[in-house]
């Protein structure tokens, strides 16, 4: 629902201001027609159905993975494509992966979305309508802005949408905004908007390699971005999630895990200190000098998006994780969902095939 259009339409008809909130509550509760909104006058319900669309987005294709993940290809009123994903987990989580832009202007070399032509920022209502598409099919309780686009480049709309997600059953504590390191957005989020979670797509422990993978690093290098993340942690009092894509022979060596641990350690680069200060020996070093309380690393198995990269072996991922844990950095391996329908991390490209 275009919420701004709804408010204007109601005002033109002389309806009381609370009607908009009534309609929103029905939408957030999963209503799929105006006729279901039984606390509205019958004449108003009929007029709404005749003059306003229930959604700003049109559904073009829907795919379901063998693991239960659903991906929906949608289109805005002006023909801009986007995709959103619902991931179902055995523990009861129903997590939405939301897009903030149609396409993405930041050309990360491992991401299918970066190969698309960039369209535009999505509006608050277009972001919410992605969530409502799945809310109408059942409960939702988690959301991640890890779909198409860089959320920090569309922060006004993203934060406005985050404010309304609890009405659908998605608390701020269960909402995560992911960024490639768009520094102005991280700085704003430390002091503006609801207390959602922050995730940083890092993917390399040093600037030269990160710039090869993610050109945005030339504009906002690691030290500056991590300093902003630590400030966000200080203000918001929540750990920052580090997303680290495991690429075979590119960023998955144990030596690189050691670099990453040094980078994230208290006093590491971007914390006003030196390059680290991690004590201990090999992968299973027995002494850990300082545990990282600011960050938690999510290691992401690579989901194919072309022929340029290959995914790290399970043995390499496990060794990388062990090296981080031994040096006091919490680390987990993300469970891949929806790979068979190109719905996994990095695979969204708005195709109907």
Order of alpha helices (4+ residues) and beta strands (2+ residues): alpha-alpha-alpha-beta-beta-beta-beta-alpha-beta-alpha-beta-alpha-beta-alpha-alpha-alpha-beta-alpha-beta-alpha-beta
